Amino acid sequence: MINYHQASLRSLSVHSVPGAQHEAEFLITKEPVILEDEMLQDVFLRFFFGAFKEPEFYSFDHFEGDSNRMYSLAGQIFDDPSMCHHVSKEIARHLQSQSTHPNIRKGELIVAHIRDVLIEDELVSALVVLKSESKESFIDVHRNNDAIEFRLKKGIYPKKMDKACIIFNTKRGEGFKLCVADKINSREEALYWKQLFLDVKKELNDYHNTKVYIQATRSFIDERLKPKYELRSRMKLN
């Protein structure tokens, strides 16, 4: 369970990271985004954490000796949060270097440092690394003197997350504690997010073991018991 109701957004950076076919569109921004609107900050927090209502936890793999780039970069931000925007540029470059598959889509990379997130009764800071690849159409209502105009625009839909990772500043010696999401697809080109860019593994805990048991039970019912039950039902009807 993740409780972010008392959390505060401390730093927000956005960069444009294209796929391998659009390298010329790679954009590293000079300054972080300033969010003075509290309602907009709240929208971003719900955007970041809303997709993890029943989270599965991960940790970085192969992190010994700085061999995992994202593990090292996350540690730099947790050690010195004032460096968040600077380190976010390195995160963007690392993501671009792993975006070599021709089908990888371009998008905006969002890196945010957040304080006071409660996770499993521990109050920690968190680092959100999110890539938005899809845009939703919406109608913008615009007032022009004494007339009302409608304009069709495209933007990020706050309730739809594409690729994301939340790194919690806990269990550092075990590869940190993470939540990971990839909602676009599970094809070969999508594996770059979890395997190449993040290099993560599932955390083996009671929640994970229970989920595996439930999935195995469902598979057994579908493969073994359902056919027998349907056969008996047909025999009784005949």
C-alpha positions as CSV (number, residue, x, y, z in Angstrom):
1,M,0.0,0.0,0.0
2,I,1.3,3.4,-1.0
3,N,0.0,6.5,0.8
4,Y,1.0,9.8,-1.0
5,H,-1.7,12.1,0.6
6,Q,1.0,14.0,2.6
7,A,3.6,13.8,-0.1
8,S,5.1,16.9,-1.7
9,L,6.6,17.4,-5.2
10,R,10.1,18.9,-4.8
11,S,11.5,18.7,-8.3
12,L,10.1,18.1,-11.8
13,S,12.1,17.7,-15.0
14,V,10.9,16.9,-18.5
15,H,12.9,15.9,-21.5
16,S,11.9,14.7,-25.0
17,V,13.3,11.3,-25.8
18,P,12.7,9.9,-29.3
19,G,13.1,6.4,-30.6
20,A,16.0,5.3,-32.8
21,Q,14.4,6.7,-35.9
22,H,14.1,10.3,-34.5
23,E,17.4,11.1,-32.9
24,A,17.3,14.7,-34.2
25,E,14.3,15.3,-31.9
26,F,16.2,14.5,-28.7
27,L,15.7,17.5,-26.4
28,I,17.4,18.0,-23.0
29,T,15.8,21.0,-21.2
30,K,18.0,23.5,-19.4
31,E,15.9,24.1,-16.3
32,P,13.4,22.1,-14.2
33,V,9.6,22.8,-14.4
34,I,8.3,25.2,-11.8
35,L,4.8,24.2,-10.6
36,E,3.3,26.9,-8.4
37,D,-0.3,25.7,-8.8
38,E,-1.1,23.3,-6.0
39,M,-4.0,21.7,-7.9
40,L,-1.6,20.9,-10.8
41,Q,0.9,19.4,-8.3
42,D,-1.9,17.2,-6.9
43,V,-2.8,16.1,-10.5
44,F,0.8,15.0,-11.0
45,L,0.9,13.1,-7.7
46,R,-2.3,11.2,-8.6
47,F,-0.8,10.6,-12.1
48,F,2.4,9.2,-10.7
49,F,0.8,6.9,-8.0
50,G,-2.7,6.2,-9.2
51,A,-1.6,3.2,-11.3
52,F,-0.1,1.5,-8.3
53,K,-3.1,0.8,-6.1
54,E,-2.1,-2.9,-5.8
55,P,1.7,-2.6,-6.4
56,E,4.1,-5.4,-7.2
57,F,7.5,-4.6,-5.9
58,Y,10.8,-4.9,-7.7
59,S,14.4,-4.1,-7.0
60,F,17.4,-3.2,-9.3
61,D,19.3,-6.2,-10.5
62,H,23.1,-6.3,-11.0
63,F,23.6,-3.2,-8.9
64,E,26.9,-4.2,-7.2
65,G,29.9,-2.1,-8.3
66,D,27.8,0.5,-10.1
67,S,27.0,-1.9,-12.9
68,N,23.4,-0.8,-12.9
69,R,23.2,2.7,-14.3
70,M,19.8,3.6,-13.0
71,Y,20.7,2.4,-9.5
72,S,23.7,4.7,-9.5
73,L,21.7,7.7,-10.8
74,A,18.9,7.2,-8.3
75,G,21.4,7.1,-5.5
76,Q,22.9,10.4,-6.6
77,I,19.5,12.1,-6.4
78,F,18.7,10.6,-3.0
79,D,22.2,11.7,-1.7
80,D,21.7,15.2,-3.0
81,P,18.1,16.1,-4.1
82,S,19.3,19.5,-5.4
83,M,21.0,17.6,-8.2
84,C,17.8,16.1,-9.4
85,H,17.5,18.1,-12.7
86,H,21.2,17.6,-13.5
87,V,20.9,13.9,-13.0
88,S,17.6,13.7,-14.9
89,K,19.6,14.7,-18.0
90,E,21.8,11.6,-17.5
91,I,18.7,9.5,-17.1
92,A,17.4,10.9,-20.4
93,R,20.7,10.1,-22.1
94,H,20.7,6.6,-20.6
95,L,17.1,6.0,-21.9
96,Q,18.0,7.2,-25.3
97,S,21.0,4.9,-25.5
98,Q,18.7,1.9,-24.8
99,S,16.0,3.0,-27.3
100,T,17.6,1.2,-30.3
101,H,14.7,-0.9,-31.5
102,P,13.0,0.7,-34.6
103,N,9.5,0.3,-33.1
104,I,10.2,2.3,-29.9
105,R,8.0,5.3,-29.8
106,K,9.2,8.8,-28.9
107,G,7.8,10.6,-25.9
108,E,8.4,12.8,-22.9
109,L,10.5,11.6,-20.0
110,I,9.4,13.0,-16.7
111,V,11.7,12.7,-13.6
112,A,10.3,13.9,-10.3
113,H,11.6,13.9,-6.7
114,I,8.9,13.5,-4.1
115,R,9.2,13.7,-0.3
116,D,7.1,12.1,2.5
117,V,5.7,9.0,0.8
118,L,4.4,6.4,3.2
119,I,5.0,2.8,2.0
120,E,4.5,-0.2,4.3
121,D,4.6,2.1,7.4
122,E,7.9,3.7,6.4
123,L,8.1,7.4,5.4
124,V,10.5,7.8,2.6
125,S,11.4,10.0,-0.4
126,A,10.7,8.7,-3.9
127,L,12.0,9.2,-7.4
128,V,9.5,8.9,-10.3
129,V,10.8,8.1,-13.8
130,L,8.0,8.1,-16.3
131,K,7.9,8.1,-20.1
132,S,4.7,9.2,-21.8
133,E,4.4,7.8,-25.3
134,S,0.7,8.3,-26.2
135,K,-1.3,11.5,-26.5
136,E,-5.1,11.9,-26.0
137,S,-7.2,14.3,-27.9
138,F,-9.3,16.8,-25.9
139,I,-11.4,19.9,-26.7
140,D,-10.1,23.2,-25.4
141,V,-12.8,25.9,-24.8
142,H,-11.3,29.3,-25.7
143,R,-13.0,32.7,-25.3
144,N,-12.3,35.2,-28.1
145,N,-13.8,38.6,-27.2
146,D,-17.5,38.0,-27.4
147,A,-17.3,34.5,-28.9
148,I,-16.5,31.0,-27.7
149,E,-14.2,28.8,-29.8
150,F,-13.4,25.1,-29.6
151,R,-10.0,23.9,-30.4
152,L,-8.9,20.2,-30.6
153,K,-5.6,19.6,-28.8
154,K,-3.5,16.6,-27.8
155,G,-1.9,16.1,-24.5
156,I,-1.1,13.6,-21.7
157,Y,-4.1,12.0,-20.0
158,P,-3.5,12.0,-16.3
159,K,-5.3,8.7,-15.8
160,K,-3.4,6.8,-18.4
161,M,0.2,5.8,-17.7
162,D,2.5,4.3,-20.4
163,K,5.8,3.5,-18.8
164,A,6.8,4.3,-15.3
165,C,9.1,3.5,-12.4
166,I,8.9,4.7,-8.8
167,I,12.1,4.2,-6.8
168,F,11.6,4.4,-3.0
169,N,14.6,5.5,-0.9
170,T,14.6,2.3,1.2
171,K,16.4,-1.1,1.0
172,R,19.3,0.5,-0.8
173,G,21.6,-2.3,0.0
174,E,19.2,-4.7,-1.7
175,G,18.8,-2.7,-4.9
176,F,16.1,-0.2,-3.6
177,K,12.4,-0.9,-3.6
178,L,10.6,-0.1,-6.8
179,C,7.2,-0.2,-8.6
180,V,7.3,-0.7,-12.4
181,A,4.6,-0.3,-15.0
182,D,4.6,-0.8,-18.8
183,K,1.1,-0.4,-20.1
184,I,1.8,0.0,-23.9
185,N,2.5,-3.6,-24.8
186,S,4.6,-6.7,-24.0
187,R,6.3,-7.2,-27.3
188,E,10.0,-7.5,-27.8
189,E,10.6,-3.7,-28.3
190,A,8.8,-3.0,-25.0
191,L,11.3,-5.1,-23.0
192,Y,13.8,-2.4,-23.2
193,W,12.1,-0.5,-20.3
194,K,12.3,-3.2,-17.7
195,Q,15.4,-5.1,-18.9
196,L,17.7,-2.7,-20.6
197,F,16.9,0.7,-19.2
198,L,16.0,-0.3,-15.6
199,D,17.4,-3.8,-15.2
200,V,15.0,-4.9,-12.5
201,K,13.8,-8.1,-10.9
202,K,10.7,-8.9,-8.9
203,E,10.8,-8.8,-5.2
204,L,10.0,-12.2,-3.7
205,N,7.7,-11.5,-0.8
206,D,4.5,-12.8,0.6
207,Y,2.4,-10.7,-1.8
208,H,4.3,-12.1,-4.8
209,N,4.1,-15.7,-3.6
210,T,0.3,-15.4,-3.0
211,K,-0.2,-13.9,-6.5
212,V,1.8,-16.8,-8.1
213,Y,-0.2,-19.3,-6.1
214,I,-3.5,-17.8,-7.2
215,Q,-2.4,-17.7,-10.9
216,A,-1.3,-21.4,-10.6
217,T,-4.7,-22.3,-9.1
218,R,-6.6,-20.5,-11.9
219,S,-4.5,-22.2,-14.5
220,F,-5.2,-25.6,-12.9
221,I,-8.9,-24.9,-12.9
222,D,-9.0,-23.7,-16.5
223,E,-6.8,-26.5,-17.9
224,R,-7.9,-29.5,-15.8
225,L,-11.2,-29.0,-13.9
226,K,-13.2,-27.0,-16.4
227,P,-13.0,-29.6,-19.3
228,K,-14.0,-32.4,-16.9
229,Y,-16.9,-30.4,-15.6
230,E,-18.1,-29.5,-19.1
231,L,-17.8,-33.2,-20.2
232,R,-19.9,-34.4,-17.3
233,S,-22.5,-31.7,-18.0
234,R,-22.8,-32.8,-21.6
235,M,-23.1,-36.5,-20.5
236,K,-25.9,-35.6,-18.1
237,L,-27.7,-33.7,-20.9
238,N,-27.5,-36.6,-23.2
